Amino acid sequence: MFKDQIREKALSQVKKIDSQSRAHRDRLASSFICDLACDYDQIGSYMPMSHEVNLTLNHQRIFLPKIRDQNQMIYQSSVGQLLDINLKTLILVPGVAFTLLGYRLGLGGGYFDRFLPKLEGKLHVHTLGVLYVEQLVNFSPEAHDVPVSRLCLIGDDQVRVIEV
């Protein structure tokens, strides 16, 4: 399957989840990730797109992605502070689809493809792919793809984390 077909299939699966179920799943995921986040100094989160898990997080140090010159993604707090990858950090990674090995497929902008390699070797930085179980797809990663370290799978009544 080609990337466009994989995206189409995953997005179609997410659209099939009714709004009440999605809201319930989002609350489950938010609660689970808030508990998980207590162990970290800072959280790199995201502003959800229509196909992504909509998290409501309560953490003192939340950073959101921003796109700078040359299409480089950085994480910045609401007061302009930059994420410090020398601290114990949890990076929440959205996507259109993920494999069980932690490889993700986004919308094709390549922002995470350029950002994730910067975290390699940082043992105190953990990446967590956040997805509905319907977004779990089998595809072959490309040479430049970097997997997340864990997946957070959100189902109807269960949230579970898988180490990859």
N, C-alpha and C positions, 0 to 999 in steps of 0.2 A: 504494500500500500504506500502511496505517496503522501507527503506531509499534508497536502491540502485535503486529501481524503480522510486522513486520520483526524485532522482538525474538525472537518465536517461531521464525522461520526461522533466524536466526543461532544461537540457542541449540541448535536441533536439529542444525545443521551441526557445532557443536563437540562435541556428545554423540556424534556418529558417529566421532570420532577415538578410536582405541583407546588404552588407558592407556599401553602401551609406547611408542607413537608420540608421545603427548603428553609423556611424561617425556623422551624424546629431544629433542623440539623445545624444551622448557623449558630443557634443558641448553645447547643451541645458542644460544638467545636470551640466557641468562644470561652465557655467555662473550662473546658479541658485545657486549652492553650494558656489561659490565665493561670491555672494551677502550675502548668509546666514552666511558665515564664518567671515564676517566683525565684527560680534557681539562677537567673541571669541578671547581669548588670544592665543590659540594654537589649531592646528588641527592634529588629529591622522588620517592619510590617509592610503593608501595601494598601492602596486604595482599590477596592474590588471593582472589577468589571462585571458585566451582567452574568458571565459564566463562572465566576469565581466565588469561593466561600466568603460570605460577608461577616467578618469578625468584628466584635466589639471587645476591645481589650482595655484592661485597667492595669497600667504599669507606669511607673514614674518616667521612664526613659524610653519613649517610643520614637522611632525614626522612620520616615517614609521616603521612598525613592523619588529622586528628582533627576531629570535629564539635563546635563550641562553641554557645553560646547563639544563638538565632535561626537555627539550622541553617547557620551559617557554617563553611566548611571552612578549616582552617589546616594547616600542616605543622610537625611537632614531632619533635625527635630523641628518642632513648631516655632522655636526661637532662633533657628538658624545654626545650631550646633551640629557638627558633623559626627557621624558614627565613628567610634574609635575601635577598630578591629583588634586592638591589643587588650581589650576588656572581654570578659565572658559574655558572649553574644549569641543570641538566637536570631537567625534570619529566616523569616517565613517566606516561602517561595510559592507564588501562585503559578498556574499554568492552564493550558487547554487540556493537556493529557500528560500522563506519567506512565512509565513502565515500573514493574516491581523492583527493578534494579536502581530506581531513583532518577532515571533520565527523564527530562521534561521536554515538552513541545509547547512553545508559546505561540504568539500570533505572528512571529516572524521578524520582529524588530531586532533581535539579537542582544538586547540589553543584558539579560541574565547570562547569556553565553560569554559576554565580555566581563561581567562582574564576578561570577562564581570562581573563575580561575585565580583571582586575587586572594581568595580565602584558602586556597590549598596550602596545607602545612600549618595552618593556624588551628591547633588542637583545641583551643578554648572557644572557637567559633563553630556553631552547629547550624546546619541548614535543614529546614523542615519543609518538605513539599506538602502543601495543604490542598486537599482535593476531595471531591465527592467520589464514592466508590465507582460511580459511572464513568469517571474520567481515567480509570485505570485501563490502559490499552497496551497491546504488544506491538512494538516497533523497534527497528534497529537504529541505535544512535549513530550520529556522525562523529568523525574523528575529533571535532572541536567541542563536543558536548561534555559537560561535567555533571555528574550525578549529585543530587542532594544526599545528605548523610542519613536522613530518615524520611519516611512518609507518614503523614497524618491522614488516615482514611476515614471519611465521615459517611456513615450509613444512616438508615432511618432511626435506629435506636442505639447506635454504638459508634464510639470514636476509638480508634486504635492506632498505635504507632508501630511502624515496622522499621527495624534497622535494615539498611541496605548495604 
